[in-house]
Amino acid sequence: MNVFKDTYLPRRFFAGLLLGAFAFVMAYVFPVLLPVAAVLVAGWLLVVVGEGVALYRLREGVEAEREMADKFSNGEENPVTLRVRSRYKRAVAVRVVDEVPPEFQRRDIAFRMELPSGKEREFAYSLRPVRRGAYGFGKIRVFVSTGHGFVERRYSFAAEREIGVYPSFMMMRRSELLALGNAQQAQDAVRMRRLGGNSSFEQIQPYVAGDDPRTVNWKATAKMNRLMVNTYREERAQQVYCVLDMGRTMRAPFDGMTMMDHAVNAILSLANVVLKKEDRVGLITFSNESRECLRADNRQGQLRRMSEMLYRLETDFRETDFERLFTLAARQVPTRGLFVLFTNFDTVSGLRRHLPALQSLARRQLLLVVLFENAELTRAAERPVASVKDAYFETVATGFALEKRRMAQELARLGIHVIVSKPEALTVNAINGYLALKRRQEI
C-alpha cells in the first residue's frame, strides 16, 4: 500500500482549497474576518484528514473482479460484468474504471454509485470487436471516497487477461436454431427441406396433410386400412467445401468489419449446419500466394478445427489468383462435391478475367458463388432526391447495383450457381443456398 501513490484529490478538494484562499484574502481586506476564516479552513482540513484516515483504516477496503467469457465473438456484443464488494463499516461512494483493450477505443467504461457497507454491486457493459485476434484487458481501478468526497483512495486489482476474438460463434448458434428449429417459415429465415422426394427410403408412416400424394404406398394402405406414405431421408455424407477469397476485394468495410470477416462468420455458421445435416465439411482459403486446405470431414472436432483455422487467418489483401484455387482443388479434392465460394468483384471486367478458372472449377465441382451487395449504396439509391448532388450520387449507386446484377447474370449464364447478398444477411442466404441445392438433390 502506497499512500501517496493511491491518494487522489478530486475537484471538490481544490474547490475547498480555493474557497479557503478566498476567505484569507477577504480577511486581509477586512481583518475582523480573520478568526472566522481560520476556523473555517481548520475545520475543512480536519474533515479532509478524517476522510483520509477513514479510507486507509482498512488495508483492503474493497474487492473487485471481472467476469466474461473465455473467448469473444467477432462482430457481436459480448457482455462483461464487474463485481465490487465493500468491507468498510459505512457506506462509501465508488468510481469503477475498467482498462479495456485499446483496440476498442472506449473511454466511457466508468461507473459511479453508492456502495453500502458489506454489500456487493454489479456493473455490466458490452464490447463489440470488429476483427479477429488477441485482445488484452488491463487492471480494474476502483476509486473510493467517503463523507464529503474531498479525498479518494485508489484500489488497483490485477485482472490482466488476454481474450481471443473468434469468428462469430453466437451467430453460429442462432443459425443452428433457425436451420433446425421451427422458424423456417419466417421471412429471411433458413428454409428446411422436408422429408420426401429423395431416393433414399427411410420408413412408412401414416399420411398427414401436406405429404406428397405421389409417395402413397398403396399396399401398406390396403393392409393398414388407412392412408400410408413412404418417407425418404436426405442423402448424407456429401462433401461441402467453404472456400474463402482473402484478396483485395474482400477488404471493403461494412459496419466496421471487412467483407472477409463477414464471410468468416458466415462460413462457421454454414459449417455447423452442414455437420448437423450429417454432411462432411471442409475449408479452403486462398489469395495471391498463400493457400490452405482442411479436408472435408464430419468427425467430432471438425468445427473446432475450422474455427481455429479461421481465427489464425492473415492476409495482405493482394490481388487474388483464382488459378491457384483451381490447382489446389484439383490436387486436394479429387471427388465431386459442393464448393461455396465467398468472393467479391469490383466490376464485370474484373469478373471476366477470372471466368476461365471459375469455369474449370465448375466442371469438376458443383460451384456456388456468394457475392457481396453494397447495402449502403443500395440504401443511398433508394433515398429521395433533393439536390443535384443527391441525383448524381443516386446515379452512381444505381450503376454499381446494376453492375452486380450483370455479374450474377454472367455467372448464371455459364451454369454457375450464384447468390448476391447483403453482408448482414450473408449467413442466412448462404445456408439457404446450401439447403436449396440439397433439396434439389444436386449434391
C-alpha positions as CSV (number, residue, x, y, z in Angstrom):
1,M,0.0,0.0,0.0
2,N,1.5,3.3,-1.1
3,V,-0.5,6.2,0.5
4,F,1.0,8.9,-1.8
5,K,0.5,6.9,-4.9
6,D,-3.0,5.8,-4.2
7,T,-4.4,9.1,-2.9
8,Y,-6.3,11.2,-5.4
9,L,-7.6,14.7,-4.8
10,P,-10.8,15.4,-6.8
11,R,-12.2,18.7,-7.9
12,R,-14.1,19.1,-4.6
13,F,-10.7,19.3,-2.7
14,F,-9.4,22.0,-4.9
15,A,-12.7,23.9,-4.8
16,G,-12.5,23.9,-0.9
17,L,-8.9,25.0,-1.2
18,L,-9.8,27.8,-3.4
19,L,-12.6,28.9,-1.1
20,G,-10.2,28.9,1.9
21,A,-7.7,31.0,0.0
22,F,-10.5,33.4,-0.9
23,A,-11.5,33.6,2.8
24,F,-8.0,34.6,3.8
25,V,-7.9,37.2,1.0
26,M,-11.1,38.7,2.4
27,A,-9.7,38.6,5.9
28,Y,-6.7,40.6,4.7
29,V,-9.1,43.3,3.4
30,F,-11.4,43.0,6.5
31,P,-9.2,41.9,9.5
32,V,-12.3,41.2,11.6
33,L,-12.9,38.2,9.4
34,L,-9.5,36.5,10.1
35,P,-10.7,34.4,13.1
36,V,-13.7,33.2,11.0
37,A,-11.5,32.3,8.1
38,A,-9.0,30.5,10.3
39,V,-11.8,28.4,11.9
40,L,-13.3,27.5,8.5
41,V,-10.1,26.5,7.0
42,A,-9.0,24.5,10.0
43,G,-12.4,22.7,10.1
44,W,-12.1,21.9,6.4
45,L,-8.6,20.5,6.9
46,L,-9.8,18.3,9.8
47,V,-12.6,16.9,7.5
48,V,-10.0,16.1,4.8
49,V,-7.7,14.4,7.3
50,G,-10.7,12.5,8.8
51,E,-11.8,11.2,5.4
52,G,-8.3,10.1,4.6
53,V,-7.9,8.2,7.9
54,A,-11.3,6.5,7.3
55,L,-10.3,5.4,3.8
56,Y,-7.0,3.9,4.9
57,R,-8.1,2.4,8.1
58,L,-8.6,-1.0,6.3
59,R,-5.8,-2.4,4.2
60,E,-8.2,-3.8,1.6
61,G,-11.4,-1.9,1.9
62,V,-13.0,-3.2,-1.4
63,E,-12.8,-6.2,-3.7
64,A,-13.3,-6.2,-7.4
65,E,-13.4,-8.8,-10.1
66,R,-14.2,-9.1,-13.8
67,E,-16.4,-11.8,-15.3
68,M,-16.6,-12.6,-19.0
69,A,-16.5,-15.4,-21.5
70,D,-13.2,-17.3,-22.3
71,K,-13.4,-16.0,-25.9
72,F,-15.2,-13.2,-27.7
73,S,-17.4,-13.5,-30.8
74,N,-16.4,-11.2,-33.6
75,G,-18.9,-8.7,-34.7
76,E,-21.2,-9.4,-31.7
77,E,-21.9,-7.6,-28.4
78,N,-20.0,-9.6,-25.8
79,P,-21.1,-9.0,-22.2
80,V,-18.6,-8.1,-19.4
81,T,-19.6,-7.9,-15.7
82,L,-17.6,-6.1,-12.9
83,R,-18.3,-7.1,-9.3
84,V,-17.3,-4.7,-6.5
85,R,-17.8,-5.6,-2.7
86,S,-17.2,-3.2,0.2
87,R,-15.6,-4.0,3.5
88,Y,-16.0,-0.6,5.1
89,K,-18.1,-0.1,8.2
90,R,-20.1,2.7,6.5
91,A,-21.4,3.5,3.0
92,V,-18.8,4.7,0.5
93,A,-19.0,6.2,-3.0
94,V,-17.1,4.2,-5.6
95,R,-16.0,5.0,-9.1
96,V,-15.0,1.9,-11.1
97,V,-12.8,2.2,-14.2
98,D,-12.1,-0.9,-16.3
99,E,-9.0,-0.9,-18.5
100,V,-10.4,-2.4,-21.7
101,P,-8.2,-3.3,-24.7
102,P,-7.0,-0.2,-26.6
103,E,-8.4,-1.7,-29.9
104,F,-11.9,-0.7,-28.7
105,Q,-11.0,2.9,-28.1
106,R,-13.6,3.1,-25.3
107,R,-13.1,5.8,-22.7
108,D,-16.6,5.5,-21.2
109,I,-16.2,2.3,-19.2
110,A,-16.6,4.0,-15.8
111,F,-19.4,3.6,-13.3
112,R,-20.3,5.6,-10.2
113,M,-22.6,4.6,-7.3
114,E,-23.1,4.5,-3.6
115,L,-21.9,1.2,-2.1
116,P,-23.4,0.2,1.3
117,S,-21.3,-1.5,4.0
118,G,-20.7,-5.1,3.3
119,K,-22.7,-5.1,0.1
120,E,-21.8,-6.2,-3.5
121,R,-22.8,-4.4,-6.7
122,E,-22.5,-5.4,-10.3
123,F,-21.6,-3.2,-13.3
124,A,-22.4,-4.6,-16.7
125,Y,-21.3,-3.4,-20.2
126,S,-20.6,-5.0,-23.6
127,L,-17.8,-4.8,-26.2
128,R,-18.1,-5.4,-29.9
129,P,-14.8,-6.4,-31.6
130,V,-14.6,-6.0,-35.4
131,R,-11.5,-8.1,-36.1
132,R,-10.2,-11.4,-35.1
133,G,-7.1,-11.8,-32.8
134,A,-5.9,-11.4,-29.2
135,Y,-7.2,-8.6,-27.0
136,G,-5.5,-7.7,-23.7
137,F,-7.5,-6.5,-20.7
138,G,-5.7,-4.4,-18.0
139,K,-6.4,-3.7,-14.4
140,I,-9.6,-2.8,-12.6
141,R,-9.3,0.6,-10.9
142,V,-11.7,1.4,-8.0
143,F,-11.7,4.9,-6.6
144,V,-13.4,5.1,-3.1
145,S,-14.5,8.3,-1.3
146,T,-16.5,8.9,1.9
147,G,-18.2,11.8,3.6
148,H,-18.0,14.9,1.5
149,G,-15.7,13.3,-1.1
150,F,-12.7,15.6,-0.6
151,V,-10.3,12.6,-0.8
152,E,-10.3,9.4,-3.0
153,R,-8.4,6.2,-2.5
154,R,-7.4,4.2,-5.5
155,Y,-7.5,0.4,-5.5
156,S,-5.8,-1.4,-8.3
157,F,-6.8,-5.1,-8.9
158,A,-4.6,-7.2,-11.1
159,A,-7.2,-8.5,-13.6
160,E,-4.9,-8.6,-16.7
161,R,-6.2,-11.2,-19.1
162,E,-5.9,-11.9,-22.8
163,I,-9.0,-12.8,-24.7
164,G,-9.2,-14.4,-28.2
165,V,-11.7,-13.0,-30.6
166,Y,-13.0,-15.8,-32.7
167,P,-15.4,-16.0,-35.7
168,S,-18.9,-15.4,-34.5
169,F,-20.0,-18.5,-32.6
170,M,-23.0,-16.5,-31.4
171,M,-24.2,-16.2,-34.9
172,M,-23.5,-19.9,-35.4
173,R,-25.8,-20.8,-32.6
174,R,-28.6,-18.6,-33.9
175,S,-28.3,-20.0,-37.4
176,E,-28.4,-23.5,-35.9
177,L,-31.7,-22.7,-34.2
178,L,-33.1,-21.3,-37.5
179,A,-31.9,-24.2,-39.6
180,L,-33.0,-26.9,-37.2
181,G,-36.0,-25.3,-35.5
182,N,-39.4,-24.2,-36.4
183,A,-38.5,-20.7,-37.7
184,Q,-38.0,-21.7,-41.3
185,Q,-41.3,-20.2,-42.4
186,A,-40.4,-16.7,-41.2
187,Q,-39.2,-14.1,-43.6
188,D,-35.5,-14.3,-44.3
189,A,-35.3,-17.4,-42.1
190,V,-33.5,-20.6,-43.2
191,R,-35.7,-22.9,-45.2
192,M,-35.6,-26.5,-44.2
193,R,-36.0,-29.4,-46.6
194,R,-39.0,-31.6,-45.8
195,L,-38.7,-35.4,-45.9
196,G,-39.8,-36.9,-49.2
197,G,-38.8,-36.8,-52.8
198,N,-35.4,-38.4,-52.3
199,S,-34.2,-41.8,-53.5
200,S,-33.1,-42.9,-50.0
201,F,-36.0,-44.8,-48.5
202,E,-36.5,-44.4,-44.7
203,Q,-39.8,-45.7,-43.4
204,I,-43.6,-46.0,-44.0
205,Q,-45.8,-43.8,-41.8
206,P,-49.4,-42.5,-41.8
207,Y,-50.4,-39.8,-44.2
208,V,-50.6,-36.2,-42.8
209,A,-51.8,-33.1,-44.5
210,G,-49.1,-31.7,-46.8
211,D,-47.5,-35.0,-47.7
212,D,-46.8,-35.6,-51.4
213,P,-49.6,-37.8,-52.8
214,R,-47.1,-39.4,-55.1
215,T,-45.5,-41.1,-52.1
216,V,-48.6,-43.0,-51.1
217,N,-47.8,-46.7,-50.5
218,W,-51.0,-48.5,-51.8
219,K,-50.0,-51.9,-50.5
220,A,-49.5,-50.6,-47.0
221,T,-52.6,-48.5,-47.2
222,A,-54.7,-51.6,-48.1
223,K,-53.1,-53.6,-45.3
224,M,-53.5,-50.9,-42.6
225,N,-56.9,-49.7,-43.8
226,R,-55.6,-46.1,-43.6
227,L,-53.6,-43.9,-46.0
228,M,-49.9,-44.7,-45.6
229,V,-46.9,-42.9,-47.4
230,N,-43.3,-43.7,-47.9
231,T,-40.9,-41.2,-46.3
232,Y,-37.3,-40.6,-47.5
233,R,-34.3,-39.1,-46.0
234,E,-31.7,-36.8,-47.4
235,E,-28.5,-38.1,-48.8
236,R,-25.8,-37.9,-46.2
237,A,-22.0,-37.7,-46.1
238,Q,-21.8,-35.4,-49.1
239,Q,-18.7,-33.2,-49.0
240,V,-19.1,-29.4,-48.8
241,Y,-16.1,-27.1,-49.0
242,C,-16.3,-23.5,-47.8
243,V,-13.9,-21.5,-50.0
244,L,-12.7,-18.1,-48.8
245,D,-11.2,-15.4,-51.0
246,M,-8.7,-13.4,-49.0
247,G,-7.9,-11.0,-51.8
248,R,-8.1,-7.2,-52.2
249,T,-11.8,-7.0,-53.0
250,M,-12.6,-8.6,-49.6
251,R,-11.1,-5.7,-47.7
252,A,-14.1,-3.4,-48.3
253,P,-15.6,-2.4,-44.9
254,F,-19.2,-2.7,-43.8
255,D,-20.5,-1.9,-40.3
256,G,-16.9,-1.7,-39.0
257,M,-15.9,-5.1,-40.3
258,T,-14.2,-6.2,-43.6
259,M,-16.1,-8.3,-46.1
260,M,-13.7,-11.1,-45.3
261,D,-14.6,-11.1,-41.6
262,H,-18.3,-11.2,-42.5
263,A,-17.6,-14.2,-44.7
264,V,-15.6,-15.9,-41.9
265,N,-18.6,-15.6,-39.6
266,A,-20.9,-17.0,-42.3
267,I,-18.6,-19.9,-43.0
268,L,-18.6,-21.0,-39.4
269,S,-22.4,-20.9,-39.3
270,L,-22.7,-22.7,-42.6
271,A,-20.2,-25.4,-41.5
272,N,-22.2,-26.0,-38.3
273,V,-25.4,-26.5,-40.3
274,V,-23.7,-28.8,-42.8
275,L,-22.5,-31.0,-39.9
276,K,-26.0,-31.0,-38.4
277,K,-27.2,-32.3,-41.8
278,E,-24.6,-35.1,-41.4
279,D,-22.6,-34.0,-44.5
280,R,-18.9,-33.5,-44.5
281,V,-17.5,-30.0,-44.4
282,G,-14.0,-28.6,-45.3
283,L,-12.3,-25.3,-45.7
284,I,-10.2,-23.8,-48.4
285,T,-8.5,-20.3,-48.1
286,F,-6.6,-18.7,-51.0
287,S,-5.1,-15.4,-52.1
288,N,-2.2,-14.3,-54.3
289,E,0.4,-16.7,-52.8
290,S,-1.0,-18.5,-49.7
291,R,-3.5,-21.3,-49.9
292,E,-4.6,-23.8,-47.2
293,C,-7.0,-26.7,-47.3
294,L,-8.7,-28.5,-44.4
295,R,-10.1,-31.8,-45.8
296,A,-13.8,-32.3,-45.6
297,D,-14.9,-34.4,-42.6
298,N,-17.8,-34.9,-40.2
299,R,-15.9,-36.3,-37.3
300,Q,-16.0,-34.7,-33.8
301,G,-13.8,-31.7,-33.6
302,Q,-14.1,-30.6,-37.2
303,L,-15.9,-27.4,-36.3
304,R,-13.3,-26.6,-33.7
305,R,-10.5,-27.2,-36.3
306,M,-12.3,-24.9,-38.7
307,S,-12.7,-22.2,-36.0
308,E,-9.0,-22.3,-35.1
309,M,-8.0,-22.1,-38.8
310,L,-10.3,-19.1,-39.4
311,Y,-9.1,-17.4,-36.2
312,R,-5.5,-17.5,-37.4
313,L,-6.2,-16.2,-40.9
314,E,-3.9,-13.4,-42.0
315,T,-3.7,-11.7,-45.4
316,D,-2.2,-8.6,-47.1
317,F,-5.3,-8.3,-49.3
318,R,-3.4,-8.5,-52.6
319,E,-4.9,-9.5,-55.9
320,T,-6.5,-12.9,-55.8
321,D,-5.2,-15.7,-58.0
322,F,-8.1,-18.0,-59.0
323,E,-5.8,-20.3,-60.9
324,R,-4.2,-21.3,-57.6
325,L,-7.6,-22.2,-56.3
326,F,-8.3,-24.4,-59.3
327,T,-4.9,-26.1,-58.9
328,L,-5.4,-26.7,-55.2
329,A,-8.9,-28.1,-55.7
330,A,-7.7,-30.4,-58.4
331,R,-5.0,-31.8,-56.2
332,Q,-6.7,-31.9,-52.8
333,V,-10.3,-32.7,-53.8
334,P,-10.4,-35.4,-56.4
335,T,-14.1,-36.3,-55.9
336,R,-17.1,-34.1,-56.8
337,G,-18.7,-32.0,-54.1
338,L,-20.2,-28.6,-53.4
339,F,-17.8,-25.6,-53.3
340,V,-19.3,-22.5,-51.7
341,L,-17.0,-19.7,-52.8
342,F,-17.2,-16.4,-50.8
343,T,-15.7,-13.7,-53.0
344,N,-16.3,-10.3,-54.5
345,F,-15.6,-8.5,-57.7
346,D,-15.4,-4.7,-58.3
347,T,-16.5,-4.8,-62.0
348,V,-17.8,-7.1,-64.7
349,S,-14.5,-6.9,-66.5
350,G,-12.7,-7.9,-63.3
351,L,-15.0,-10.9,-63.1
352,R,-14.3,-11.9,-66.7
353,R,-10.6,-12.0,-66.1
354,H,-11.2,-14.9,-63.6
355,L,-14.1,-16.6,-65.5
356,P,-11.8,-19.3,-67.2
357,A,-10.6,-20.5,-63.8
358,L,-14.1,-20.5,-62.4
359,Q,-15.4,-22.4,-65.4
360,S,-12.7,-25.0,-65.0
361,L,-13.6,-25.3,-61.3
362,A,-17.3,-25.6,-62.1
363,R,-16.7,-28.5,-64.5
364,R,-15.1,-30.5,-61.6
365,Q,-17.2,-29.4,-58.7
366,L,-20.7,-28.0,-58.0
367,L,-19.9,-24.3,-57.6
368,L,-22.0,-21.8,-55.6
369,V,-20.5,-18.3,-55.8
370,V,-21.5,-15.9,-53.0
371,L,-21.1,-12.2,-53.9
372,F,-21.5,-9.2,-51.7
373,E,-24.0,-6.5,-52.3
374,N,-23.1,-3.0,-51.0
375,A,-26.1,-2.4,-48.8
376,E,-25.1,1.2,-48.1
377,L,-25.1,2.1,-51.8
378,T,-28.5,0.4,-52.1
379,R,-30.0,2.4,-49.3
380,A,-28.5,5.6,-50.9
381,A,-30.1,4.8,-54.2
382,E,-33.5,4.5,-52.5
383,R,-33.3,7.9,-50.7
384,P,-35.4,10.7,-52.1
385,V,-33.5,13.1,-54.4
386,A,-33.4,16.7,-53.0
387,S,-30.5,18.2,-54.9
388,V,-28.2,17.7,-57.9
389,K,-25.6,16.1,-55.6
390,D,-28.2,13.6,-54.5
391,A,-29.2,12.8,-58.1
392,Y,-25.5,12.3,-59.1
393,F,-24.9,10.0,-56.1
394,E,-28.1,8.0,-56.8
395,T,-26.9,7.5,-60.4
396,V,-23.6,6.2,-59.3
397,A,-25.2,3.9,-56.7
398,T,-27.7,2.5,-59.2
399,G,-24.8,1.9,-61.6
400,F,-23.0,-0.2,-59.0
401,A,-26.1,-2.2,-58.3
402,L,-26.7,-2.9,-62.0
403,E,-23.0,-4.0,-62.3
404,K,-23.5,-6.5,-59.5
405,R,-26.6,-7.9,-61.2
406,R,-24.7,-8.2,-64.5
407,M,-22.1,-10.2,-62.7
408,A,-24.7,-12.6,-61.3
409,Q,-26.2,-13.0,-64.8
410,E,-22.8,-13.7,-66.3
411,L,-22.1,-16.5,-63.8
412,A,-25.6,-17.9,-64.2
413,R,-25.2,-18.0,-68.0
414,L,-22.3,-20.3,-67.5
415,G,-24.2,-22.6,-65.3
416,I,-22.6,-21.4,-62.1
417,H,-24.9,-21.0,-59.1
418,V,-24.7,-17.5,-57.6
419,I,-26.0,-15.6,-54.6
420,V,-25.9,-11.8,-54.2
421,S,-26.2,-11.0,-50.6
422,K,-26.0,-8.0,-48.2
423,P,-23.4,-8.5,-45.5
424,E,-25.9,-8.6,-42.7
425,A,-27.9,-11.3,-44.4
426,L,-24.9,-13.3,-45.6
427,T,-25.2,-16.2,-43.2
428,V,-28.9,-16.9,-43.8
429,N,-28.5,-16.6,-47.6
430,A,-25.5,-18.9,-47.7
431,I,-27.3,-21.6,-45.6
432,N,-30.4,-21.2,-47.8
433,G,-28.3,-21.7,-50.9
434,Y,-26.8,-24.9,-49.5
435,L,-30.2,-26.3,-48.4
436,A,-31.8,-25.4,-51.8
437,L,-29.1,-27.4,-53.6
438,K,-29.6,-30.3,-51.3
439,R,-33.3,-30.1,-51.7
440,R,-32.9,-30.3,-55.5
441,Q,-30.6,-33.3,-55.0
442,E,-27.7,-31.6,-56.8
443,I,-25.3,-32.7,-54.1
